[in-house]
Amino acid sequence: SWEDAGGGAYSAWTILTDSATVANGAQVICNKATAMTVTLPSSPSGGHTVTISNRGAGLVTVGRNSEEIDEVAADGSLLKGNSVQLVFVDGSIDSWVSL
């Protein structure tokens, strides 16, 4: 049988209709007709994760909050219908890695 191990890494899904900074374990669905920004957590540790899905018509900017995303020192972006899970690996090597 399945059992809840407690202390799960993920939060319940949240619908965002405006820009926000998210915490480790955030799972967000963006639903806005115009552009918005989802800023990644500050001071992440190895294994931290964030999942973002864009279902609105506006472009979603993924704010990197000073850490690289896929070894690039630039914010990411998600067009309507796109999703990404980001996992923080290590600030000295990969930083946030998209899956």
Secondary structure, DSSP 8 states (H G I E B T S, - for coil): -----SS-S---EEEESS-EE--TT-EEEE--SS-EEEE--SS--TT-EEEEEE-SSS-EEEE-TTS-BTTBSS-EEE-TT-EEEEEE--TTTT-EEE-
